[in-house]
Amino acid sequence: MERARKLARQGKSPSTQAGEFVREEIEHIREGKHGAQSAKQAIAIGLSKARRAGVRLGAPKKGTTSRSTRRRAQRDLQRGRTRSTASPRRARATLQALRRKPRSAGSHVALARHAKASARKRGAAARRTAAQKAVRTKGPRERSQAARKAARTRARASRR
């Protein structure tokens, strides 16, 4: 909450503020506090918490997600505007359900797989733009590291 508020004061976008909640959720999974079915669910939990905490992150547009997801996001936004907490029984049930889920959802591999799948859905142009931005924001050391990794990936692909 503290870090998200700091970002809000800096005038950062709601999605950047929500990113702090997602990061926290992934940390919870890595610590073993609870699990998640997939990286996608871990992110969804983080976004839901952000909306409930008052981050003005809009619900997804029609056609991008299911109706139930959009309605849930809308409800979370409403919850963020009014101050009310879940009943202890419900909170406990949610946590117990998440404790039964696997911890691998927070792993680097799972998150990388999710990021790649999401990027693939967005298309080549979006991937290219993201890669160009990455090049701009990386320093010489990170750039060299990324180049080595890309060469290794290409070598592995040609071996198949």
Secondary structure, DSSP 8 states (H G I E B T S, - for coil): -HHHHHHHHTT--HHHHHHHHHHHHHHHHHHTS---SSHHHHHHHHHHHHHHTT-------BTTB-HHHHHHHHHHHHHHHS-----HHHHHHHHHHHHTS-SGGGSHHHHHHHHHHHHHHH-HHHHHHHHHHHHHHS-HHHHHHHHHHHHHHHHHHHH-
